[in-house]
Amino acid sequence: MEHLEERVAHLQRAVDDLSDVIARQDQELSKLKTQVEVLVRREASREQDGTGGAYFADERPPHY
């Protein structure tokens, strides 16, 4: 019986830890969704204004 109680305690701890991880990931996912929405709106605004364009920081300029 003691072995079962010990096992249940370990399983409960694992479930609690996983629940905490899922809650953190949910918060991160919500933040990332918000950031993506902001970026999509910003890009749509740039395209509408005609100032859109691709920027590649690792690309060399044509004069190289």
N, C-alpha and C positions, 0 to 999 in steps of 0.2 A: 504494500500500500504506500509506503514512504517513497518508493521508487516512482510510482505513478504521480504522486503529489509533486515531486521534484521535477519530473518531466513536464507536467502541466505548468509549473511555474516558469520553466525555461521557454515553453511555447508561448505563454502569455507575454513574457518579456519580448520575444521575437515579434509577436504581433504588434505590440506597442511601438517597438522601434520602427517597424515597417510602416505603421500608421503615421509616425512622425515624418518619415521620409516622403511619403505620399503627400502629406500636407505641405511640406516645403516645396516639392516639385509643382504642386498646384499653384502656389504663390508665384514661383518663378515663371510658370507657363502663362499666368495672367499678365505678369509684367511684360513678358516677351510679346504676347499678343498685342498689348497696348503699344509697344514700341513699333511693331510691324505696321499697325494701323496708322501711326503717325508718319512713318516713312512712306507708306503708300499714298497718303494724302499729300505729303510734301512733293513726291515725285509727280503725282497727277497735277498739282499746281504748277510745277516747273514745265511740264509738257504743255499745259494750257497757255502758259506765258511765253512759250517758245524758247525758254532758256534751258531746257532739258538736254541731256547728253550723257554719254558714258564717260566716266573718269576711271582710268586705270593707273593707279599709283606706280605699278611696277613696269609700265610700258615706257620705252625710251621715246623721246620726241623725234620727229622725222629728220631733224638736222644732224643726228648722230650717225 
